[in-house]
């Protein structure tokens, strides 16, 4: 069992750029009845992640500390596109390395052209899980979104 990192319980204000700048989703917020929600847009974001079949648009990165056996559910609600009125979205997930490592070397799953349905993931071990909100094509595919993340099955009653 890994020690819980000091920044795992509170929401962060990191840039959302690259794996190293992934914004922290606090365990308290994610484990609440409503879960964590972030509204943003990728209109001026960079394209840092291109490892799925269609993902080549601007992206944002978020990270959540999960314990082995906990379930993360994530969904995206898309708003207006930055160039066109609509845009397609990809949601990716990376499982970190050892206890304190945040890595984005190979995605655990990638969902291109997703709708608003929740995507789920059960953490195989303690550590950081990184979620990427990305565009699905290389042609001006960015826009506004709301990312919702919920953490369930916590081993500790307070999820901390």
RODREN-418545 format. One record per residue (C-alpha): residue number from 1; x, y, z. Coordinates in Angstrom, 2 decimals, padded with zeros to 5 digits. Each point is the difference from the previous one (the first is absolute). Layout:
<rs>
NUM; X; Y; Z
...
</rs>
This chain:
<rs>
1; 000.00; 000.00; 000.00
2; 001.37; 003.41; -000.97
3; -000.06; 003.05; 002.23
4; -002.51; 002.60; -001.14
5; 001.81; 002.99; -001.59
6; -000.54; 003.35; 001.72
7; -001.71; 001.51; -003.08
8; -002.43; -002.89; -000.62
9; -002.92; 001.33; 002.06
10; -000.39; 003.60; -001.17
11; -000.83; 001.30; -003.46
12; 003.02; 001.52; -001.71
13; 000.51; 002.95; -002.32
14; 002.67; -001.47; -002.25
15; 000.15; 001.04; -003.67
16; -001.57; -003.20; -001.46
17; 002.89; -000.01; -002.49
18; 001.87; -003.27; -000.50
19; 000.11; -002.86; 002.45
20; 002.21; 001.94; 002.42
21; -002.44; 002.94; 000.10
22; -003.15; -002.12; 000.39
23; -002.52; 001.72; 002.26
24; -000.64; -001.92; 003.24
25; -003.53; -001.23; 000.64
26; -000.33; -000.28; 003.77
27; -001.17; -003.31; 001.43
28; -002.49; 001.80; 002.26
29; -001.73; 001.67; -002.94
30; 000.08; -003.11; -002.20
31; -001.43; -002.20; 002.76
32; -002.85; 002.38; 000.84
33; -003.54; -000.81; -001.10
34; 000.22; 002.51; -002.88
35; 003.59; -000.85; -000.88
36; 002.54; 002.44; -001.43
37; -000.90; 002.28; -002.90
38; 002.23; 002.31; -002.03
39; -001.20; 002.25; -002.80
40; 002.60; 001.31; -002.42
41; 000.87; 000.17; -003.69
42; 002.98; -001.17; -002.00
43; -000.12; 002.94; -002.45
44; 003.49; 001.22; 000.86
45; 001.41; -003.29; 001.28
46; 002.88; -001.86; -001.60
47; -000.12; -003.40; -001.65
48; 002.10; -002.19; 002.32
49; -001.59; -003.45; -000.27
50; -000.39; -001.89; -003.29
51; -000.06; -003.71; 000.60
52; -003.56; -001.07; -000.82
53; -001.33; -000.55; -003.49
54; -001.69; 003.41; -000.35
55; 001.28; 002.32; 002.74
56; 001.94; 002.88; -001.47
57; -001.73; 003.06; 001.44
58; 000.93; 002.28; 002.86
59; -000.18; -001.66; 003.41
60; -000.14; 000.40; 003.80
61; 001.37; -002.38; 002.65
62; -001.44; -000.79; 003.46
63; 001.25; -002.43; 002.66
64; -001.63; -001.85; 002.88
65; 001.59; -002.20; 002.67
66; -001.83; -003.33; 000.13
67; 000.54; -003.03; 002.20
68; -000.02; -003.55; -001.37
69; -003.61; -001.14; -000.56
70; -001.55; 003.49; -000.02
71; -002.14; 000.88; -003.02
72; 000.37; 003.23; -001.91
73; -002.91; 001.09; -002.23
74; 000.61; 002.88; -002.42
75; -002.24; 001.72; -002.52
76; 000.22; 003.03; -002.27
77; -002.82; 002.33; -000.95
78; 001.04; 001.99; -003.05
79; -000.82; 003.66; -000.53
80; 000.64; 002.16; -003.05
81; 003.01; -000.54; -002.19
82; 002.69; 002.67; -000.23
83; -000.02; 000.27; -003.81
84; -003.07; -001.91; -001.12
85; -003.21; -000.21; 002.00
86; 000.70; -003.61; 001.01
87; 003.01; -002.12; 000.78
88; 000.69; -003.67; 000.66
89; 001.63; -001.14; 003.24
90; 002.37; -002.73; 001.07
91; 000.50; -001.08; 003.61
92; 003.20; -001.85; 000.92
93; 001.26; -001.55; 003.20
94; 003.55; -000.77; 001.11
95; 000.90; -002.00; 003.12
96; 003.07; 001.35; 001.77
97; 003.04; -002.03; 000.94
98; 001.08; -000.69; 003.54
99; -001.52; 001.71; 003.06
100; 000.95; 003.59; -000.79
101; 000.65; -000.01; -003.74
102; -002.22; 001.88; -002.44
103; 000.54; -001.53; -003.43
104; -001.69; 000.34; -003.37
105; 002.11; -002.36; -002.07
106; -002.74; -002.40; -001.12
107; -003.72; 000.42; 000.41
108; -002.07; -002.62; 001.82
109; -002.97; 000.88; -002.19
110; -001.02; 002.52; -002.59
111; -003.59; 000.84; -000.97
112; -000.30; 001.96; -003.27
113; -003.13; 001.96; -000.97
114; -001.63; -000.56; 003.39
115; -003.47; 001.15; 000.98
116; -001.06; 000.89; 003.51
117; 000.04; -003.56; 001.38
118; 002.33; -000.77; 002.90
119; 003.21; -001.89; -000.65
120; 001.15; -002.13; 002.95
121; 003.34; -001.28; 001.20
122; 000.95; -002.16; 002.99
123; 003.46; 000.87; 001.31
124; 002.25; -003.07; -000.02
125; 002.37; 001.53; 002.59
126; 000.46; 003.09; 002.15
127; 001.19; 003.03; -001.92
128; -000.79; 002.92; -002.24
129; -002.47; -000.42; -002.83
130; 000.20; 002.63; -002.75
131; -003.03; 000.94; -002.14
132; 000.39; 001.88; -003.28
133; -002.79; 002.02; -001.65
134; 000.99; 000.20; -003.66
135; -001.38; 000.77; -003.43
136; -000.69; -002.87; -002.36
137; 001.46; 001.44; -003.19
138; 002.84; 002.30; -001.05
139; -002.29; 002.54; -001.68
140; -000.89; 002.76; 002.49
141; -001.43; -002.60; 002.37
142; -000.17; 001.73; 003.33
143; -002.71; 001.57; 002.09
144; -001.77; 000.49; 003.30
145; -000.69; -002.94; 002.29
146; -001.00; -001.05; 003.48
147; 001.94; -002.95; 001.38
148; -001.70; -001.95; 002.80
149; 001.95; -002.51; 002.07
150; -001.32; -002.21; 002.79
151; 002.01; -002.33; 002.23
152; -001.80; -002.94; 001.61
153; 000.91; -003.11; 001.96
154; 002.38; 001.86; 002.28
155; 001.71; -002.08; 002.65
156; 000.09; 002.87; 002.50
157; -003.35; 001.39; 001.09
158; 001.04; 003.57; -000.80
159; 001.81; -000.96; -003.21
160; 003.15; 001.74; 001.21
</rs>
